[in-house]
Amino acid sequence: MGVKTLVVGDMHGEMKFVWNALEQEKPKLLICVGDWGDKGQVEPEEYHAIVKLIPVYSVFGNHDDLDLLKTLKNLDGSPVLLPHGEIVEFKGVRIAGISGIWAKSHKKPYYITDEEVISIAQKLAGKEVTVLVTHGCPVGLADETPKGTHGGQKCFLDAFKIVNPKIHLCGHLHKSQLRQLKSGQIVLNVGTTALGDYALLDLSSEGVSVLKRVTNSLSQKDLKVEGF
């Protein structure tokens, strides 16, 4: 057994399912694909309570308190927010992240361009990344929207190919889905934890396996979480 890891994302301020999963699954690591909630939706004390309980690594999406996330640290001093172009190692598991959503400009602080995504990915190339975490999704891989269209971007697909992780975690599109490639690699869109979605992984330097997926949102089509 490797590192039992809880994966969440797109809480949009609704944290009860995070706490429920932590209590029920008792993981050793928490990874978030972003969109904890806009400023004021999650109190700083709640973030601090989580990082006191469990190591957390996260990217930011388009609904996050960036100033707060940048200050959060785990008990070992490591930043919660995954640094671009760098690897964080946890018990042999090598984790890297690319924050933000794709855009052609920097009009918003959470926008990231094609060139930036590729530049970050190239810094991670050949470094035996176990887990690549992004908020946006690779086009054609676990990127279906609730409407049935494809909401991924080519730059994140290119990043997946360049970094070559064992598993690529993403969110943003509010639809839980998993794709396993012939290579054995996994692309997992956790869905939306605001409606109860989460995943439980077994992570090690040797391999990755999905222990459990909770996909409540797929049976709650009448419910909406605004703000991709």
N, C-alpha and C positions, 0 to 999 in steps of 0.2 A: 504494500500500500504506500502510495506516495503522499503528497500533500492534499488533503481533503479541502477543496476550494469552492466557496460559494460565489456565483456570478450573478450580479444584479445590474439593473440599468433603467433609465427613464422612470424614476420615481416621481418626478415633478412635484416634490414636496410631500408625497404620501409615503411615509416611512414604516407604517405598521407591518407591511409584509417583509421588509428587511429584518425587523426585529423578530418576527415570527419564524422566519427561516433560520436565523442565527440560533434561536432557542431550540428549534426542532432538529436541525441538521448538525449542529455543533461542529462547524468547520474550523480549520486551522488558519485559513486565509480568506480574505474577501477581495474580490476584484469587481470594480464598477466600470461600465462602459460609458458613463457620463449621464448628464441630466438628472442630477440629484434634486435640483429645484432652483428656481430663480432666487435672487437675494431676498431674504426675509421669509421664504417658504420653509426653510429648515434652520432652526436655531443653532448657533455655534455650539451650544452645550450638547446638542444631540450628536454632532460630528465628533466632539471630544469624547463623549461616552462610548462611541463605537470604536475609536482608535485605541481607547484604553482596554477594550475587550478583546480586540483582534487586529492583527496587521491588515492594513488596507492599502491597495494600490488602485489608482483611478486615472482615467483621462477626463477631460471636460468636453461637454457638448455645447449646445446652444441655449441651454437653460441651467446655468450654474452660477454660483457666486464665486467668480474667478479670484477675487481678492482674498476671500476666505480659504478657498481650496489651496492656494499657493502658500499659505502659512501653515497648513496642517502637517504634523509630523507623527510618525509612529513612535512607539515607546523606545525603539532602537535608534531613533533620530533620523531615520530615512523619510524623505518626503512622501506624502500620500500621492501627490500628483506626479505621474510618471514623466521624467524629463525627456524631451525630444532628443533622439539620436543616441540615447544611453540605455544600458541594460541594468536592471535591478535583479539581483539574484537572491532567491529565497529558498533555502534548503535544496540547492541544486537546480531549482526551476528558474529559468532565465526569462524575464518578463520585460517587454518593451511596449511603448505606447505612442500613438499619434493623436493628439487632441484636435478638436474643432470639427466644423463641417465645411464641405467644399464650397468655394466661391471663387469668383474671378478677381476679387479685390480684397482689401482689408477694411472695408467700410465698418464692419463689426469686429469686436475683439476676438470673437470665436470663429471668424472666417479663416480658412487656410486654402492656399492655392495649389494647383497641380504641381508647380515647381517645388513648393515647400514640402509637399508630401513625398515626392520622389527624392528630394535631397535628404530628408530624414531617413527614408528607407535605405538609401545607399550607405549611410553611416552604420546601419545595422546589418548590412549584407555580410554573409559568411560568419556571423557571430553566434551561430547555433541557438537562435532564439526559440524558446519553448512556446511562449504565448505572446502573440501580437494583439494589442488592445487598441481599438479605434471606436469612435462614436459612429462615424459614417461607415457604410458597407461597401465591399467590393462588388462592382456591377456583375450581375449574373450569378452571384453566390450568396444565398440567404438574404436576398435584397428585395423580396416581394413585399409590397405594401398591403394594407388591409383592403385596398380597392383592386388588388390583383395586378397592378402595374409594377415595374421595376424601379426602385429608388436608389440604387447604388451608383457609385462613380468609378470611372476607369482608373483614376489615380490610386484609389484604394486597392483595386485589383492588381495594378502594377506593383504597389507596395507589398502586397501579399506574395507576389512572384519573386520580388527582389529579396525580401527578408526571409522567405521560405520557413515560416514557423510551423510547429507541429499543430497548433490550433490558432485560429484567428477569431477573436471575440468582437462583436459589434452590436449596435442597437439602432436608435434613432427612428426606425420605421414602425415601431409599435406592433410588430407581428413576430411571434416566436417561430423560429425555423432553424433547421440544421442541415448541413450538406457535408457529406463525407466523400472525398475524392478518391480516385483510384490509387493515388500516392499514399493514401492513409491519412492525409491531412484533413482536418475538420474546420469548417467555417460555421460558427454558431452565432445566431442573432438571438439574444436572450429574450427579446420581446419587450414587455413593459411591466416592470415590477410594481408600478402603481395599481395594476390590476391583479397582481399576485404571481406574475411570471418570474422564474429564476431557474438557474441550472446548478448542478453539483458535479464537480469534476474531480478526478484523481490525476494529479499532475506530478510528473517526475522527469528527470533528465533523460530517462530511457523512453518515455512514452506518455500518452495522454488518453484518458478514457472518460466518457460521459457516464456518470453514475446515475443521474436522475435529471429529468426535465419536468418542470411544472409549467403548464401552458394555459393557465386559467383564461387569459384574454381571448384565446381561440374559441371559447364557448360563451363569450360575452360580447358578441358582435354588436349588440345594441348599446354597449357602453363606449364612450369616447374619451380619449385623453388628448387634449388639444396641444398643438404646438410642436410639430416635428422640428 
